[in-house]
Structure formats: C-alpha cells, structure tokens
Amino acid sequence: MASTTIVRPEHLIAGHGPRKRVGRYFVQTWGCQMNEEDSEQVGLYLQELGLEPARPISEAQVVLLNTCSVRRKPEDKAFSMLGELAIAKQSRPELIIGVCGCMAQLRAEEIRRRAPHVDFVVGTAQIASIPGLVEEAAQKRRFAMRTGLPERKGAVVTDLPQRHVGRAPKLKAFVPIQYGCDKFCAFCIVPTTRGRERSRPTQDIVREVRALAELGTREVALLGQTVNSYGKNLAEGRVPFARLLELLSGVPGIERIRYTSPYPRDFSPDLIHTIATNSKVMEHCHMPLQSGDDAVLAQMKRLYTVESYCRIVADLRSASPGIGLTTDIIVGFPGETEQQFENTLAIVEKIRFDGAYMFIYSPRPGTPAASLDQVPLEARKERMRRLAEVQARITCEINEGQVGKVFEVLVEGVSPKDPSKLRGYSREFRMMHFPGDPSLAGQIVNVKTTSGHLWGLHGVVI
C-alpha cells in the first residue's frame, strides 16, 4: 500500500517571508484537448503556489477533477470518483477537493448537493482562481463557487484568460487560439459551458508559440471549437485563420503546425491554399461531418449540406493529394430514420476517411435535441456497430495501401506497447511504428511503410 504524507491545512498557507506552500496535487481529466490544456494550466498555477504533482493520487493533499459534459459517460465517471473521494475525505479531512471544467460550469449546484465534501467548484473561464481557492479552502473550509462566463461586448473580445507559457519542455504542445462557440448546434452543450466565441489576440498566440519553441517544442496543435472561424472578434481587427498559420510558420524552431477542429462552412479557399503551399502546415484535416443526411444536418443545426461538405473534401484532395482526412460522426440523432443512417454509411463509403471518431447520440440536458423524440438505445447501438465496421474496413484498406510509400515522421520516442520500436506521426497524422535508436526522439526522419493495419503503419527508417 502506498504511503501517504499528511500535510495539515496550515502547512498549505504561506508563512512569513518567501517560503512557498508545501504539498502535492493531482488532476484527473476527462474530455477534449482543450480540457487537457486547461489541466496543464491548472498544474502550472498550483506549481507556482508551491505544490508538486502527486503520483499516485493517495499522496495528494489537493485533488481536482477537470470534467466534461459533451456526453453522459464522463459525467458519470466524475460523480463516481467524487463518491470515492468522499470516503477518502472521511479518513483525511484535510484533503482539499475541487471540481472544474464543463460539468462544473453546467451542474455546479448539483455537484454541491450530491457531493457536499467538495470544497469548491470552478467553471471553464475561472481556472486562474484555483490557487486562491485552494488557499481559502485550507484556511476557512468554506464552500466556494466560481462559474461566471466573460461577456463579449459587441463584436470585440474584452475578457480572456491569462496563460502560463513557462512550461516544462515538450516536443508537441497544444495552444488554444479561441474559446467558446457561436454555432449552437442542437446536440452541443459547449456554448453553454464555455460561452460565446472569443479569439485570443494574435500577438499573444505568437508570443506563446515562440516561448514553446525556445523550450524545444517542434510541433504545435492549435485548438478551437471552430478553429477556422478564428479572428472575427479581435480588437486589432479581423485576422483570418490562414493568416495566423502563416505568422506561426515563421516562428524559428517550429517545424509542424496542426489544428482542430475546423467547421465546414468556415473552410475558405485561402485556408486550402495555405495547407497546400505552406510546408509547416501539416497535410491533415479533422473536419466533423456528424451526419451524411441533409435533413439530419438541418435538424442538428449544422450550417452546411452533404454536397458542400463533399466539395470541400474534393478541393482539399485536389490541392493536397494524399492529405489525411478524419472526422466525427453521431449515430442515432433524434428522429434519424434507417434510410438517413444508410445515407451516412453511403457518404462514409464515398469519402473514405482515414479514421473517424464515432459516437452514439447522448442527450445533453439544456440542448434543443434533448427534448426531441429519441431513437431507441438498442437501435443506436446497432447503427454504431455497423458504422464502426464500415470505417474499420476502410481504414485498414487505406493503411494497407500505404505499403512501400515513404512518410516524414516526427519521432516521439519509444512505443509504450513495444519497447523495441519507436513511434511518431506522419504529416498526414498516420501513426508509424519502426525500429530505431531512442536517440532519434525529437528528430524528423523518413520512414518507408512495410505494413498497414487498423491503428496505423509499420515501417523502417531510410
């Protein structure tokens, strides 16, 4: 059994002079890359306070749950973990517990009611307040809630979070360029949990990427709910997403730029041109389709048609032959008929995505779709099985067709599943495993494909 160092609440409070607080923290994260990035920021805030990461959780005096509300499953996991922490707090009353993220934004009062042992609940726009709340909890043991979302006055952003850039060196890094969303899809809770769309100032993004490059980062992934709508509400004036990509490609040390996720309606010709001509912008696009039926797309309030989506795909493939294309698809949206699902299967067969994140529709309270007539769960599960089979076959066929081709790969290090192999992603976002010396980590190498399978490629360095 792991030993636990008990740090009393008074030890988390600063004494006289420059002495920092002592103790350890643990952050449990569910959800998207934005949540992962938020958790990293929370860790940096707490390390500035003087706390250190805990491994395992039993060594932590501060435990934070960074939650997700896109589907029900991560919410259930969060409440389950809160139940486990209630038991831990009975034997360790000095334990400080906080909940942040999308579920915290959406269900703060419910969290307080169902988990009275929680010390504070923090919404998506208030994570910078966490160090102060930790100190307050250590001193006063009084419940606190911070769930305010910033307003967007007119078309200009006036309130954006200040970000830490003094991170530990890493080869690849996420960089949020945009918060919130203005699309209001019928199934999505994000506009409620993260607020209206707000773009970060261009100079702040460039400054952060420069700082990352100086720490050794070679690849950045730009994050936004609809990343290609970036720049519409900036005090400096409109900055198109393609222009931001060009600016970042000029940062010394940055070799690769990725982004996720673009919205189909906002895909512009200049962005397609930038992907095709800028060597630092990777030839990969993850563009959510959600459904292959126009009536379902309209019901979802997705502002494009199947035809316009396919036109973008054709333009991307024409400008960048061999580009990797991945997508998101929801099965069993309320009212979806068998024929409409068949239409989705037909579009998947036509486009032939390299891969897809596929989801059974999950009603989100407070969204328009939650009040519609639901497709029976068993029908949703059956459709999911059929779609997954089709996509798995297509992915295998595409990957098997790469044998003999050479790909440029950024070596991430030794494969955790096979220590005899290295691993890394190609420009097209295909995972490649290959034998090689661990000293190649961080380098870009050419790898010739020897075999393809569902989860990626195997090859040899040439």
C-alpha positions in Angstrom: 0.0 0.0 0.0 1.4 3.4 -0.9 2.5 5.6 1.9 0.8 8.9 2.3 2.5 12.1 3.6 -0.1 14.0 5.6 0.2 17.8 5.2 -2.0 19.7 7.5 -4.1 22.6 6.1 -1.9 25.2 8.0 1.1 23.9 6.0 -0.6 25.0 2.8 -0.6 28.5 3.9 2.3 30.9 3.3 4.3 31.8 6.3 6.4 34.9 6.8 8.9 35.7 4.1 9.3 34.0 0.8 8.6 30.3 1.9 6.3 28.6 -0.5 3.5 26.3 0.4 4.3 22.6 0.5 2.2 19.6 -0.6 1.1 17.7 -3.7 -1.8 17.9 -6.1 -3.5 15.5 -8.5 -5.6 16.5 -11.5 -8.0 13.9 -13.1 -9.0 15.0 -16.6 -11.8 13.9 -18.9 -12.7 15.2 -22.3 -11.1 17.0 -25.2 -7.7 18.5 -25.9 -9.0 21.8 -24.6 -9.6 20.2 -21.2 -6.2 18.6 -21.3 -4.7 22.0 -21.9 -6.8 23.5 -19.1 -5.4 20.8 -16.8 -1.9 21.7 -17.7 -2.6 25.3 -17.0 -4.1 24.4 -13.6 -1.0 22.4 -12.8 1.2 25.4 -13.6 -0.9 27.6 -11.4 -0.5 25.1 -8.5 3.2 24.7 -9.0 3.6 28.4 -8.8 1.8 28.2 -5.5 4.5 25.7 -4.4 2.6 22.4 -4.8 4.1 19.5 -6.7 2.4 16.8 -8.8 1.4 13.6 -6.9 1.8 10.1 -8.2 -0.3 8.2 -7.1 -3.4 10.1 -6.1 -3.1 8.8 -2.5 -0.2 11.2 -2.0 -2.2 14.3 -2.9 -3.4 16.9 -0.5 -5.3 18.7 -3.3 -7.4 16.7 -5.8 -9.0 18.4 -8.8 -11.5 16.9 -11.2 -11.5 18.5 -14.6 -14.8 17.4 -16.1 -16.5 17.0 -19.5 -20.2 17.3 -20.4 -20.2 16.5 -24.1 -21.6 13.1 -23.3 -23.1 11.5 -20.2 -20.4 8.9 -19.6 -17.6 11.3 -18.4 -20.2 12.9 -16.1 -21.0 9.5 -14.6 -17.3 8.9 -14.1 -16.8 12.2 -12.4 -19.6 11.6 -9.9 -18.3 8.1 -9.3 -14.9 9.4 -8.5 -16.4 12.0 -6.2 -18.0 9.2 -4.3 -14.6 7.5 -3.9 -13.2 10.8 -2.7 -15.9 11.2 -0.1 -14.6 8.0 1.6 -11.0 9.3 1.4 -12.0 12.6 3.0 -13.6 10.8 5.9 -10.2 9.4 6.9 -8.3 12.5 5.7 -10.5 15.6 6.5 -7.6 17.9 5.5 -7.9 16.7 1.8 -8.9 19.6 -0.5 -11.3 18.6 -3.4 -12.2 20.9 -6.3 -14.3 20.3 -9.4 -13.7 22.3 -12.6 -14.4 22.1 -16.3 -17.6 21.8 -18.3 -19.6 19.7 -15.9 -18.7 22.2 -13.1 -19.9 25.1 -15.3 -23.2 23.3 -16.1 -24.1 21.4 -12.9 -22.4 23.4 -10.1 -25.4 23.3 -7.7 -26.0 19.6 -8.3 -22.3 18.9 -7.5 -22.6 20.8 -4.3 -25.8 18.9 -3.4 -24.6 15.4 -4.3 -21.0 15.9 -3.1 -21.0 18.2 -0.1 -17.4 17.2 0.7 -16.3 19.2 -2.3 -14.5 22.4 -1.3 -15.0 24.4 -4.5 -16.5 24.3 -8.0 -14.9 26.3 -10.8 -16.2 26.9 -14.3 -14.4 26.9 -17.6 -13.4 30.6 -17.6 -12.3 30.8 -13.9 -9.4 28.3 -13.6 -7.0 31.1 -12.8 -8.9 31.5 -9.5 -8.0 27.9 -8.4 -4.8 28.7 -6.4 -6.7 31.3 -4.3 -9.5 28.8 -3.7 -7.0 26.2 -2.6 -5.6 28.7 0.0 -9.1 29.7 1.1 -10.1 26.1 1.5 -7.1 25.3 3.6 -7.8 28.2 5.9 -11.6 28.5 6.1 -13.1 25.3 4.9 -16.0 27.2 3.3 -17.6 26.1 0.0 -16.8 28.4 -2.9 -18.2 28.6 -6.4 -16.8 30.5 -9.4 -18.8 29.9 -12.6 -19.1 33.3 -14.3 -18.5 33.4 -18.1 -17.0 36.5 -19.7 -19.2 38.7 -21.8 -18.4 39.6 -25.3 -19.4 43.3 -25.7 -20.5 43.8 -29.3 -18.0 42.2 -31.7 -14.9 42.7 -29.6 -13.3 40.4 -27.0 -12.8 42.2 -23.7 -12.0 39.4 -21.3 -9.6 36.5 -22.0 -7.7 34.3 -19.6 -4.0 35.0 -19.0 -2.0 31.9 -19.8 1.2 30.5 -18.4 3.9 29.9 -21.0 6.7 28.8 -18.7 6.0 25.1 -19.1 8.3 22.1 -19.0 10.0 21.4 -22.3 7.9 19.2 -24.6 8.2 18.1 -28.2 4.5 18.7 -29.0 2.1 21.2 -27.4 -1.5 22.3 -27.6 -2.1 26.1 -28.0 -5.7 27.4 -27.6 -6.4 30.2 -30.0 -10.1 30.5 -29.4 -12.6 29.9 -26.6 -16.3 29.2 -26.7 -18.6 28.8 -29.7 -21.2 30.7 -31.7 -22.7 27.8 -33.7 -25.3 26.5 -31.2 -25.6 23.0 -32.8 -28.8 21.3 -31.4 -26.8 18.5 -29.8 -24.0 20.5 -28.3 -23.6 22.0 -24.8 -20.3 23.8 -25.5 -21.8 27.3 -26.0 -23.4 26.9 -22.5 -20.3 25.6 -20.8 -17.7 27.7 -22.5 -19.6 30.8 -23.6 -19.6 32.8 -26.8 -16.7 32.6 -29.3 -13.7 34.6 -28.3 -10.4 34.7 -30.2 -7.1 35.3 -28.5 -5.1 38.3 -29.7 -2.7 37.3 -32.5 0.4 38.7 -30.7 -0.4 36.6 -27.6 -0.6 33.4 -29.6 2.7 34.2 -31.5 4.4 35.0 -28.2 3.3 31.7 -26.6 4.4 29.7 -29.6 7.8 31.5 -29.6 8.2 30.6 -25.9 7.3 27.0 -26.6 9.9 26.8 -29.5 12.6 28.2 -27.2 11.8 25.3 -24.8 12.2 22.8 -27.6 8.7 22.3 -28.9 8.7 21.4 -32.6 5.0 20.8 -33.2 2.0 22.9 -32.1 -1.6 22.0 -32.4 -4.0 25.0 -32.4 -7.2 24.4 -30.5 -10.6 25.9 -31.0 -14.2 24.7 -31.1 -14.5 26.0 -34.7 -10.8 26.8 -35.2 -11.1 28.2 -38.7 -13.5 30.9 -37.6 -10.6 32.4 -35.6 -10.1 36.2 -35.7 -13.6 37.6 -36.3 -13.9 39.4 -32.9 -10.4 40.9 -32.3 -9.7 44.4 -31.1 -6.9 44.5 -33.6 -9.3 43.9 -36.5 -10.1 40.7 -38.3 -7.2 38.2 -38.7 -8.1 35.2 -40.9 -7.1 31.8 -39.7 -4.9 31.3 -42.8 -3.0 34.5 -41.8 -2.4 33.2 -38.3 -1.0 29.9 -39.7 1.4 32.0 -41.9 2.5 34.0 -38.9 3.2 31.0 -36.8 5.1 29.2 -39.6 7.6 32.0 -39.3 8.5 31.1 -35.7 12.0 29.7 -35.6 12.1 26.1 -34.2 8.5 25.3 -35.0 8.5 22.6 -37.7 4.9 21.4 -37.7 1.5 23.1 -37.2 -1.7 21.2 -36.7 -5.2 22.5 -35.8 -8.5 21.1 -34.6 -11.4 21.3 -35.4 -12.4 23.3 -38.4 -16.1 23.9 -39.1 -17.1 23.0 -42.7 -19.0 26.2 -43.5 -16.0 28.3 -42.5 -13.5 26.5 -44.7 -12.1 29.1 -47.1 -10.1 28.9 -50.3 -7.2 30.7 -48.7 -7.0 28.1 -46.0 -6.9 25.3 -48.5 -4.2 27.2 -50.4 -2.2 27.6 -47.1 -2.4 23.9 -46.3 -1.2 23.0 -49.9 1.7 25.5 -50.0 3.0 26.1 -46.5 5.4 23.3 -45.7 5.0 23.7 -41.9 1.2 23.3 -42.0 0.5 19.5 -41.9 -1.5 17.8 -44.6 -4.2 16.6 -42.3 -7.7 17.8 -41.6 -10.1 16.6 -38.9 -13.4 18.1 -40.1 -16.6 16.9 -38.4 -19.3 15.6 -40.7 -21.7 14.5 -37.9 -24.3 13.0 -40.4 -24.4 12.1 -44.1 -28.0 13.2 -44.5 -29.1 16.8 -45.2 -32.4 16.6 -43.2 -30.5 15.3 -40.1 -27.8 18.0 -40.6 -30.6 20.7 -40.7 -32.2 19.2 -37.5 -28.8 19.3 -35.9 -28.5 23.0 -36.9 -25.3 22.3 -38.8 -24.9 25.1 -41.3 -23.8 23.1 -44.3 -25.1 20.3 -46.6 -23.6 17.0 -47.6 -22.9 18.4 -51.1 -21.0 21.4 -49.7 -19.0 19.2 -47.3 -18.0 16.9 -50.2 -17.0 19.9 -52.3 -14.5 20.9 -49.5 -13.1 17.4 -49.4 -12.6 17.4 -53.2 -10.9 20.8 -53.0 -8.6 19.6 -50.2 -7.7 16.5 -52.1 -7.1 18.3 -55.3 -4.8 20.9 -53.7 -3.0 18.4 -51.4 -3.1 14.9 -52.9 -2.6 12.3 -50.1 -4.0 14.6 -47.4 -5.2 12.7 -44.3 -8.9 13.2 -43.6 -10.6 12.3 -40.3 -14.0 13.2 -38.9 -16.6 13.0 -36.2 -20.0 11.2 -36.7 -23.0 11.0 -34.5 -25.3 8.0 -34.9 -28.9 7.9 -33.7 -29.6 11.6 -33.5 -33.3 12.2 -32.5 -35.6 11.3 -35.4 -32.9 9.7 -37.5 -34.5 7.0 -39.7 -32.9 3.9 -41.0 -32.7 5.4 -44.5 -31.0 8.5 -43.1 -28.5 6.3 -41.3 -27.9 4.4 -44.6 -27.2 7.8 -46.2 -24.5 8.4 -43.7 -23.0 5.0 -44.5 -23.0 5.8 -48.2 -21.2 9.1 -47.6 -18.6 7.4 -45.5 -18.0 4.9 -48.3 -17.8 7.7 -50.8 -15.4 10.0 -48.9 -13.3 7.2 -47.4 -12.0 8.9 -44.3 -8.6 7.8 -42.9 -10.3 7.5 -39.5 -13.4 8.7 -37.6 -14.5 9.4 -34.0 -17.9 7.8 -33.9 -20.4 8.5 -31.1 -23.8 7.2 -30.1 -26.0 10.3 -29.6 -26.2 11.2 -25.9 -28.9 13.7 -24.9 -27.5 16.7 -23.1 -30.0 18.4 -20.8 -30.5 22.0 -21.9 -29.8 21.4 -25.6 -32.7 21.6 -28.1 -32.1 17.9 -29.2 -32.6 16.6 -25.7 -36.4 17.4 -26.0 -36.9 15.6 -29.3 -38.2 12.1 -29.8 -35.2 9.8 -29.2 -34.1 6.8 -31.3 -34.3 3.7 -29.1 -30.9 2.9 -27.5 -30.7 -0.6 -29.0 -31.2 0.9 -32.5 -28.5 3.5 -31.8 -26.1 0.7 -30.6 -26.8 -1.4 -33.7 -26.1 1.5 -36.0 -22.9 2.3 -34.2 -21.8 -1.3 -34.7 -22.5 -1.1 -38.4 -20.8 2.2 -38.9 -17.7 1.1 -36.9 -17.4 -2.0 -39.1 -17.5 0.1 -42.3 -15.0 2.6 -41.1 -12.6 -0.1 -39.7 -12.6 -1.8 -43.1 -11.9 1.5 -44.9 -9.1 2.4 -42.5 -7.5 -0.9 -43.0 -7.8 -0.7 -46.8 -6.2 2.8 -46.8 -3.4 1.8 -44.5 -2.6 -1.4 -46.3 -2.4 0.7 -49.5 0.4 2.8 -48.0 2.9 -0.1 -48.1 6.0 0.9 -50.0 5.4 4.6 -49.5 7.8 6.9 -47.6 6.5 9.3 -44.9 8.1 12.1 -43.0 7.7 11.2 -39.3 8.4 13.3 -36.1 9.9 10.7 -33.7 8.1 10.9 -30.3 10.1 8.2 -28.6 9.9 4.6 -27.7 6.5 2.9 -28.2 4.9 2.1 -24.8 3.4 -1.1 -26.2 6.6 -2.3 -27.9 9.9 -1.1 -26.3 11.8 -2.4 -29.4 10.1 0.1 -31.6 10.0 3.9 -31.9 6.8 5.7 -32.8 5.6 9.0 -34.3 3.1 10.6 -36.6 3.4 11.3 -40.3 2.5 14.7 -41.7 -0.9 13.1 -42.6 -1.4 12.1 -39.0 -0.8 8.4 -39.5 0.8 6.7 -36.5 4.0 4.9 -37.6 6.0 2.3 -35.6 9.5 1.4 -36.6 12.8 0.0 -35.2 15.4 2.6 -34.3 17.7 4.1 -31.7 15.9 6.0 -28.9 18.4 8.9 -29.6 16.2 9.7 -32.7 13.5 11.1 -30.4 12.7 14.6 -31.4 14.1 14.3 -34.9 12.2 14.2 -38.2 13.0 11.0 -40.2 11.8 9.4 -43.4 10.1 6.0 -42.8 9.2 3.5 -45.5 6.0 1.6 -44.8 6.3 -2.2 -44.6 2.7 -3.0 -43.4 -0.6 -1.3 -42.6 -3.3 -2.1 -40.1 -6.3 -0.6 -38.3 -4.3 1.5 -35.8 -1.5 2.7 -38.1 1.6 1.7 -40.0 4.8 -0.2 -39.5 8.0 0.7 -41.4 11.8 1.2 -41.5 13.9 4.3 -41.4 15.6 5.1 -44.7 
